[in-house]
Amino acid sequence: MIENEKAFRGEYFQGKEESNKLNADDAEFLINLGLPFIKKANASFIIRNMGGEAIKCDRWIEAFLSHYRISLESLMNYLEELGIETGFFDIVIWAYCNEYIKILKDFKQHFKESL
């Protein structure tokens, strides 16, 4: 049993005590722990909900990557070049898609052909 929050963060978040310091590496660490039900999307979702910087590969991000024929790594590099936080991008795409697109098959109608 984990004794306190510091011990919890030491075991599950590599000792990071501030949530805004969490990132995709911490999501990967969670995945590698082999906890039940914690896979790529869930791990990234946990990091994002805690205030960390990660992109959760939900259906909208997958559609975005497919539409622009890029990898998640390429997207993250592009965002870094532009100075856009990955968590900010993630929440904006998710909010826009949930509010205005709603149906995955309508995705292409809302985005240009190239970045």
C-alpha positions as CSV (number, residue, x, y, z in Angstrom):
1,M,0.0,0.0,0.0
2,I,1.2,3.5,-0.9
3,E,1.6,5.6,2.3
4,N,1.1,9.2,0.9
5,E,0.8,11.3,-2.2
6,K,4.6,11.8,-2.4
7,A,5.1,8.0,-2.4
8,F,2.3,7.7,-5.0
9,R,3.9,10.2,-7.3
10,G,7.2,8.6,-6.8
11,E,5.9,5.2,-7.9
12,Y,3.5,6.3,-10.7
13,F,4.8,9.7,-11.9
14,Q,8.6,9.2,-11.6
15,G,8.6,11.5,-8.6
16,K,7.1,14.6,-10.3
17,E,5.3,16.5,-7.7
18,E,3.8,19.2,-9.9
19,S,1.1,18.1,-12.3
20,N,2.1,20.5,-15.0
21,K,5.4,18.7,-15.2
22,L,3.7,15.5,-16.4
23,N,4.0,14.7,-20.1
24,A,3.8,11.9,-22.7
25,D,6.8,10.2,-21.0
26,D,4.8,9.8,-17.9
27,A,1.9,8.4,-19.9
28,E,4.3,5.9,-21.4
29,F,5.6,5.0,-17.9
30,L,2.0,4.3,-16.8
31,I,1.4,2.0,-19.8
32,N,4.6,0.1,-19.0
33,L,3.5,-0.5,-15.4
34,G,1.0,-3.0,-16.8
35,L,-1.9,-1.8,-14.7
36,P,-5.3,-3.2,-15.7
37,F,-7.2,-1.0,-18.2
38,I,-4.4,1.5,-18.6
39,K,-3.4,1.6,-22.2
40,K,-2.2,4.4,-24.5
41,A,-5.4,6.5,-24.6
42,N,-6.2,6.1,-20.9
43,A,-2.7,6.9,-19.8
44,S,-2.6,10.0,-21.9
45,F,-6.1,10.9,-20.6
46,I,-4.9,10.6,-17.0
47,I,-1.9,12.8,-17.6
48,R,-4.1,15.4,-19.4
49,N,-6.7,15.4,-16.7
50,M,-4.0,16.0,-14.1
51,G,-2.8,19.1,-16.0
52,G,0.1,17.5,-17.8
53,E,1.1,18.0,-21.4
54,A,0.1,15.0,-23.5
55,I,-2.1,14.2,-26.5
56,K,-4.6,11.4,-25.9
57,C,-5.1,9.4,-29.1
58,D,-8.8,9.4,-29.1
59,R,-11.0,9.1,-32.2
60,W,-10.5,12.8,-33.1
61,I,-6.7,12.8,-32.9
62,E,-6.6,9.5,-34.9
63,A,-8.8,11.2,-37.5
64,F,-6.6,14.2,-37.6
65,L,-3.4,12.1,-38.0
66,S,-5.0,10.0,-40.7
67,H,-6.4,13.1,-42.5
68,Y,-3.0,14.7,-42.7
69,R,-1.1,11.5,-43.1
70,I,1.3,12.2,-40.2
71,S,2.4,10.3,-37.2
72,L,1.8,11.4,-33.6
73,E,5.5,12.1,-33.2
74,S,5.5,14.3,-36.3
75,L,2.4,16.2,-35.0
76,M,4.1,16.8,-31.7
77,N,7.3,18.0,-33.4
78,Y,5.2,20.4,-35.5
79,L,3.4,21.7,-32.5
80,E,6.7,22.3,-30.7
81,E,8.1,24.2,-33.7
82,L,5.0,26.4,-33.6
83,G,5.2,26.9,-29.8
84,I,1.8,25.3,-29.2
85,E,1.5,23.2,-26.0
86,T,0.4,19.6,-26.8
87,G,-2.2,19.6,-24.1
88,F,-3.7,22.9,-25.5
89,F,-3.9,21.4,-29.0
90,D,-5.4,18.2,-27.6
91,I,-8.2,20.0,-25.8
92,V,-9.0,22.4,-28.6
93,I,-9.3,19.6,-31.2
94,W,-11.4,17.5,-28.8
95,A,-13.7,20.5,-27.9
96,Y,-14.1,21.6,-31.6
97,C,-14.8,18.1,-32.8
98,N,-17.3,17.2,-30.1
99,E,-19.1,20.5,-30.5
100,Y,-19.1,20.9,-34.3
101,I,-18.3,17.7,-36.0
102,K,-19.9,15.1,-33.7
103,I,-19.8,12.3,-36.3
104,L,-16.4,10.9,-37.3
105,K,-17.3,10.5,-41.0
106,D,-17.9,14.3,-41.2
107,F,-14.3,15.1,-40.1
108,K,-12.9,15.9,-43.5
109,Q,-15.5,18.6,-44.1
110,H,-14.0,20.7,-41.3
111,F,-10.3,20.6,-42.1
112,K,-8.1,21.7,-45.1
113,E,-6.3,19.1,-47.1
114,S,-2.8,20.1,-45.9
115,L,-1.2,21.6,-42.8
